[in-house]
Amino acid sequence: MIKRTLFFENKCSLTTKYEQLVIKVLDREKTIPIEDIGFIVIENQETYISVPALSKLAANNVSVIFCDNKHLPQSMLLNLDNHHIQQELFTYQINASEPLKKQLWQQVIKHKIVNQAILLSKRGKNNTPLNHYQTKVLSGDSDNREAVAAAYYWKNIFDFKFKRERTGAYPNLFLNYGYIILRAAVARALSGSGLLNTLGIHHHNKYNAFCLADDIMEPYRPLIDAKVLELIDKYDEHDLITPIKLELLSVLTQTVYFEDIKSPLMVALSRTTSSLQQCFAGKSRKILYPKLWI
């Protein structure tokens, strides 16, 4: 079942009763089954949410994303006890060998570059260099084909001069917002698969609590890029207005395609993270990623 994404732009009160999330806005009240919710984005900093509500949301593996005073995602609530063999899975992950992690990172980067090449092709752009780069990705991407591919990709994906920077010019802000939402979705899926978000296969930063999410999300990034391209065509607005945020959130329900089944992105992420869990456990050597388009 596709889980719901709730976005709270205005001040409200969030409590719980009978396994329902109770939403109160002024004199109006609405309830939603907590089991139906996948993500909550709280943008208004005057929103009240009770501790019992947070506890039940966490128990149901709902990602609760809190925004800063600039209305940008800043922090996230995740369940830390979400799998019946959590300690065993943590042990597999912690003890994963360097050769295994390098092979997994090679797979991640190949998938990422392939998806970037497909998006370029969909835009009518020359993707030959990217098709070549993905065949040259080594174990651990030791010669950094990811960076070479990214340089070509960002130079060509838009119809105007663009430099990809976190604090750069339009539409960097759209990309940032979309990537943060994607990161939260991947973190939720990893937690649901009993994996430790902090311990990455490639990203290693003592200040980053989501290294593994940053690793596994890489091949999915072009979905955000494609949505931003749509938004550029649809809106003249350069600011991150609410309709644009809602469209970026809608990527979570976009259909992607495995060989045997199609599924919403939210479900596909869980299949990808479950396959990673199997790799750490020694039962597989392949991370399952879907085709983003057909």
Backbone torsions as a table, in degrees:
resi	resn	phi	psi	omega
1	MET	NA	139.8	177.2
2	ILE	-75.1	124.3	178.0
3	LYS	-78.8	151.8	-177.6
4	ARG	-84.5	148.1	172.9
5	THR	-111.5	124.0	-178.3
6	LEU	-110.0	134.3	-178.4
7	PHE	-122.8	119.4	-178.0
8	PHE	-110.5	100.2	-179.1
9	GLU	-88.2	-31.6	-176.3
10	ASN	-106.2	160.3	179.5
11	LYS	-59.4	134.4	178.5
12	CYS	-158.0	176.8	177.1
13	SER	-120.4	130.8	-179.5
14	LEU	-119.4	114.9	177.6
15	THR	-131.1	-173.3	-179.4
16	THR	-138.0	148.7	177.8
17	LYS	-158.8	126.6	178.3
18	TYR	53.8	46.7	178.1
19	GLU	62.3	22.1	176.4
20	GLN	-114.3	147.1	169.0
21	LEU	-87.3	122.4	-178.2
22	VAL	-99.9	118.2	-177.2
23	ILE	-108.3	119.6	179.3
24	LYS	-117.0	124.4	175.4
25	VAL	-128.2	110.2	-175.8
26	LEU	55.6	-118.4	-177.2
27	ASP	-100.7	11.5	-179.6
28	ARG	-105.8	146.6	179.2
29	GLU	-137.2	138.6	-179.8
30	LYS	-139.9	147.1	177.2
31	THR	-123.0	145.5	177.9
32	ILE	-135.0	131.6	176.6
33	PRO	-58.2	128.1	-177.6
34	ILE	-62.7	-32.6	-179.6
35	GLU	-65.5	-15.8	179.4
36	ASP	-89.8	-3.8	-172.7
37	ILE	-100.8	137.1	175.0
38	GLY	-110.2	-38.9	-175.8
39	PHE	-140.6	142.6	171.7
40	ILE	-129.0	128.2	175.0
41	VAL	-112.4	117.1	179.9
42	ILE	-105.2	106.5	-175.6
43	GLU	-94.2	-36.7	-177.7
44	ASN	-80.3	123.1	-174.6
45	GLN	-77.6	-3.6	174.7
46	GLU	-96.0	4.9	177.4
47	THR	-67.0	136.2	175.2
48	TYR	-101.9	131.7	173.8
49	ILE	-134.6	128.9	-174.7
50	SER	-77.7	155.7	177.3
51	VAL	-63.1	-43.4	176.0
52	PRO	-58.5	-36.9	177.9
53	ALA	-64.8	-44.3	178.1
54	LEU	-61.1	-41.2	-179.5
55	SER	-63.4	-45.0	179.9
56	LYS	-68.8	-36.3	177.2
57	LEU	-63.8	-44.2	178.4
58	ALA	-63.4	-41.5	-179.5
59	ALA	-62.6	-25.7	178.8
60	ASN	-99.3	15.8	177.4
61	ASN	56.5	40.9	174.3
62	VAL	-89.8	127.4	174.1
63	SER	-82.2	121.0	177.3
64	VAL	-107.3	116.7	-175.3
65	ILE	-106.9	125.5	179.9
66	PHE	-104.8	136.3	-178.1
67	CYS	-101.1	157.2	178.5
68	ASP	-87.5	-171.9	-177.1
69	ASN	-73.0	-4.0	173.9
70	LYS	-101.0	8.0	177.9
71	HIS	69.0	25.9	177.4
72	LEU	-108.9	141.7	179.5
73	PRO	-54.2	132.0	-175.2
74	GLN	-123.1	-38.3	-177.3
75	SER	-147.6	170.2	-172.3
76	MET	-149.0	141.4	174.4
77	LEU	-99.4	126.5	178.1
78	LEU	-132.7	151.8	175.7
79	ASN	-76.7	129.2	179.4
80	LEU	-98.0	0.1	-178.8
81	ASP	-137.8	73.8	-167.5
82	ASN	-120.0	13.5	-179.4
83	HIS	-143.8	143.8	-173.7
84	HIS	-71.9	-19.1	175.3
85	ILE	-121.8	45.7	-175.2
86	GLN	-53.4	-50.4	-175.3
87	GLN	-64.0	-38.8	178.9
88	GLU	-63.6	-41.9	-179.4
89	LEU	-68.7	-38.8	175.7
90	PHE	-59.5	-41.3	-179.1
91	THR	-62.6	-45.6	176.8
92	TYR	-57.6	-45.0	-177.0
93	GLN	-65.7	-44.8	-178.6
94	ILE	-64.8	-35.0	-176.5
95	ASN	-90.3	4.3	180.0
96	ALA	-57.9	134.6	-176.6
97	SER	-74.2	157.7	177.2
98	GLU	-63.1	-42.0	176.8
99	PRO	-58.6	-39.8	178.7
100	LEU	-63.9	-46.9	-179.0
101	LYS	-62.3	-37.1	178.0
102	LYS	-67.6	-39.6	177.6
103	GLN	-65.9	-39.2	178.6
104	LEU	-65.6	-40.9	179.3
105	TRP	-66.0	-35.7	175.1
106	GLN	-58.8	-44.8	178.9
107	GLN	-62.3	-43.7	-178.9
108	VAL	-58.9	-47.7	-175.9
109	ILE	-69.8	-38.2	176.8
110	LYS	-60.2	-45.2	178.5
111	HIS	-62.2	-41.6	-178.9
112	LYS	-61.6	-47.6	-177.3
113	ILE	-67.1	-38.1	176.2
114	VAL	-59.3	-44.8	-179.0
115	ASN	-68.2	-35.6	175.2
116	GLN	-64.3	-40.3	179.1
117	ALA	-64.2	-40.5	179.4
118	ILE	-63.6	-42.5	-179.7
119	LEU	-65.3	-40.2	175.4
120	LEU	-59.0	-44.3	179.8
121	SER	-61.7	-41.1	178.8
122	LYS	-63.4	-25.4	178.4
123	ARG	-88.5	1.1	-179.0
124	GLY	77.1	21.9	-178.8
125	LYS	-102.4	156.5	179.5
126	ASN	-70.5	119.9	-179.8
127	ASN	-112.6	10.4	-177.1
128	THR	-55.7	-44.3	178.7
129	PRO	-59.0	-40.2	-179.2
130	LEU	-68.5	-38.3	177.0
131	ASN	-61.7	-33.1	176.8
132	HIS	-73.4	-45.1	-177.4
133	TYR	-59.9	-38.7	-175.6
134	GLN	-67.4	-25.2	177.6
135	THR	-77.5	-13.3	-175.7
136	LYS	-105.2	6.8	179.9
137	VAL	-71.3	123.2	-178.6
138	LEU	-94.1	171.4	175.9
139	SER	-56.8	128.3	-177.2
140	GLY	72.8	7.2	-174.0
141	ASP	45.2	52.2	-171.5
142	SER	-64.0	-24.8	177.1
143	ASP	-105.1	16.9	169.3
144	ASN	57.1	50.9	174.6
145	ARG	-63.9	-24.6	178.2
146	GLU	-57.8	-46.7	-178.3
147	ALA	-68.3	-39.0	179.3
148	VAL	-64.4	-44.1	178.4
149	ALA	-64.0	-41.3	-179.1
150	ALA	-62.0	-39.6	-179.8
151	ALA	-60.7	-43.2	178.7
152	TYR	-70.1	-43.0	-176.7
153	TYR	-59.8	-52.6	-176.8
154	TRP	-69.5	-23.8	177.0
155	LYS	-72.7	-23.6	-171.3
156	ASN	-117.4	-14.4	-170.7
157	ILE	-71.0	-33.4	179.4
158	PHE	-99.4	160.6	179.2
159	ASP	-91.7	20.1	177.7
160	PHE	-146.1	165.0	-178.9
161	LYS	-65.1	129.8	-174.0
162	PHE	-146.0	142.6	173.3
163	LYS	-128.8	123.4	-178.2
164	ARG	-77.0	110.0	177.8
165	GLU	-142.3	143.9	-178.6
166	ARG	-58.8	-38.7	-179.7
167	THR	-109.7	23.0	-175.0
168	GLY	-81.1	-174.7	-176.2
169	ALA	-73.6	167.5	175.8
170	TYR	-46.4	135.7	3.4
171	PRO	-100.7	33.1	-178.8
172	ASN	-54.7	-37.2	-179.1
173	LEU	-63.7	-38.1	177.1
174	PHE	-63.7	-44.9	179.4
175	LEU	-61.6	-45.1	-179.4
176	ASN	-57.7	-46.7	-178.2
177	TYR	-63.0	-45.4	179.4
178	GLY	-62.5	-41.4	-179.9
179	TYR	-66.7	-36.2	178.3
180	ILE	-64.0	-42.0	178.0
181	ILE	-64.9	-43.3	177.7
182	LEU	-61.6	-42.4	178.7
183	ARG	-59.4	-43.7	178.8
184	ALA	-62.4	-40.4	179.9
185	ALA	-65.8	-40.5	178.2
186	VAL	-67.4	-41.4	178.6
187	ALA	-60.3	-41.2	178.0
188	ARG	-62.0	-44.1	-179.2
189	ALA	-65.7	-40.4	178.3
190	LEU	-63.3	-43.3	177.9
191	SER	-61.1	-41.5	178.9
192	GLY	-65.3	-25.0	178.5
193	SER	-90.8	5.3	176.1
194	GLY	79.1	23.8	-178.2
195	LEU	-106.2	156.4	-176.7
196	LEU	-93.0	112.4	-177.4
197	ASN	-60.1	-30.2	-174.2
198	THR	-67.9	-31.3	-170.8
199	LEU	-97.6	101.1	-176.6
200	GLY	-85.9	169.5	173.1
201	ILE	-93.4	-18.7	178.3
202	HIS	-135.9	-53.7	179.6
203	HIS	-65.2	131.0	178.1
204	HIS	-139.6	109.9	-179.0
205	ASN	-149.9	120.7	-175.3
206	LYS	-65.7	-14.6	179.1
207	TYR	-96.4	-1.6	-174.7
208	ASN	-108.6	117.2	-179.8
209	ALA	-86.0	-1.6	-173.9
210	PHE	-130.3	42.8	-178.6
211	CYS	-60.0	-42.8	-177.6
212	LEU	-68.4	-38.9	175.9
213	ALA	-60.7	-40.8	178.6
214	ASP	-64.3	-33.3	176.2
215	ASP	-67.2	-55.3	-168.1
216	ILE	-73.2	-23.8	-178.9
217	MET	-75.1	-15.7	-170.4
218	GLU	-52.3	-49.8	-178.8
219	PRO	-67.2	-16.8	179.8
220	TYR	-87.6	-12.5	-176.3
221	ARG	-55.5	-38.8	-180.0
222	PRO	-59.1	-21.6	173.5
223	LEU	-62.3	-40.5	176.9
224	ILE	-67.9	-42.3	178.8
225	ASP	-58.4	-43.0	-179.5
226	ALA	-64.8	-40.4	178.1
227	LYS	-64.9	-39.8	178.1
228	VAL	-63.5	-38.0	175.9
229	LEU	-61.3	-40.7	176.0
230	GLU	-62.2	-42.4	-178.2
231	LEU	-65.8	-35.6	177.4
232	ILE	-62.3	-40.6	179.1
233	ASP	-71.9	-29.0	-172.3
234	LYS	-90.2	-33.3	-174.5
235	TYR	-121.3	140.8	170.2
236	ASP	-85.5	-11.1	-176.0
237	GLU	-69.3	132.9	177.5
238	HIS	-101.0	-9.8	177.9
239	ASP	-90.8	158.3	-176.7
240	LEU	-85.2	75.5	-178.7
241	ILE	-77.8	163.7	-175.0
242	THR	-56.3	-45.1	179.2
243	PRO	-58.1	-34.1	178.8
244	ILE	-70.7	-40.7	176.7
245	LYS	-60.5	-42.9	-178.8
246	LEU	-64.9	-37.0	177.9
247	GLU	-68.1	-37.2	176.7
248	LEU	-66.8	-37.9	176.1
249	LEU	-64.4	-29.4	-177.4
250	SER	-66.8	-16.1	178.1
251	VAL	-58.6	-28.9	-178.3
252	LEU	-60.9	-22.7	179.9
253	THR	-105.2	6.1	179.8
254	GLN	-66.8	143.2	-179.1
255	THR	-79.8	133.2	172.9
256	VAL	-125.9	171.2	-164.6
257	TYR	-133.4	112.7	167.6
258	PHE	-86.4	171.6	-178.0
259	GLU	-61.5	-35.6	-173.7
260	ASP	-105.2	-8.1	-174.4
261	ILE	-163.0	152.9	170.5
262	LYS	-106.1	149.3	-176.7
263	SER	-155.4	158.9	173.9
264	PRO	-65.2	152.2	-178.7
265	LEU	-52.8	-43.1	-177.8
266	MET	-55.8	-39.2	178.9
267	VAL	-77.4	-39.0	-179.6
268	ALA	-61.3	-37.7	179.0
269	LEU	-59.9	-39.4	178.8
270	SER	-66.4	-34.6	177.8
271	ARG	-68.9	-39.1	177.3
272	THR	-63.9	-46.3	-178.1
273	THR	-70.6	-31.2	175.4
274	SER	-66.0	-37.5	177.9
275	SER	-67.4	-34.7	176.1
276	LEU	-65.7	-41.5	176.6
277	GLN	-56.2	-42.7	179.1
278	GLN	-65.4	-31.9	176.4
279	CYS	-67.1	-44.9	178.0
280	PHE	-62.6	-34.1	-178.3
281	ALA	-79.9	-4.3	179.1
282	GLY	81.8	13.2	-178.4
283	LYS	-96.2	-8.3	-179.9
284	SER	-154.5	164.3	176.1
285	ARG	-124.7	10.8	-172.1
286	LYS	-131.8	129.0	172.6
287	ILE	-84.3	132.6	-179.9
288	LEU	-89.1	117.9	173.4
289	TYR	-120.4	142.3	179.2
290	PRO	-85.7	166.9	165.1
291	LYS	-76.0	135.7	-178.1
292	LEU	-80.6	-24.7	178.9
293	TRP	-144.2	157.5	172.8
294	ILE	-130.4	NA	NA
